[in-house]
Amino acid sequence: MKLIDIPYYVKFIFSCDSNDECFSTTDSEMMKFIVNASNKESISRLEIGQKIQFEPIARNPKVYEITNITIRHLFDDTDSHKYGFDSEDCEYNQGENKEWLFSILIKTEIK
């Protein structure tokens, strides 16, 4: 089954401590716009120390280094995600908004 066909996904939040930029998505198709800075290939994993970029690179040539990864919101009911305010999330989501199972907060710094 293709990820695009699944009604639920993970919420990825990329938060840059250097300049308060934020990229948040629950859409698996948006992940193809995040590439390794060294070879410009789509990512298939995330790890601390990894350098990434967001396409189109011509519009945003910055290189971001991952400094921390936190898995959050591990609840037994996805309705729990609908209440309250998440100060570490972005103001707007990118791509299609889907229900999400948990969130992964990826902290970055500009390199």
Buried (B, 14 or more C-beta within 10 A) or exposed (E): EEEEEEEEBBBBBBBBEEEEBBBBBBBBEBBEBBBBBEEEEEBEEBEEEBEBBBEEBEEEEBBBBBBEEEEBBEEEEEEEBEEEEBEEBBEEBBBEEBBBBBBBBBBBBEE
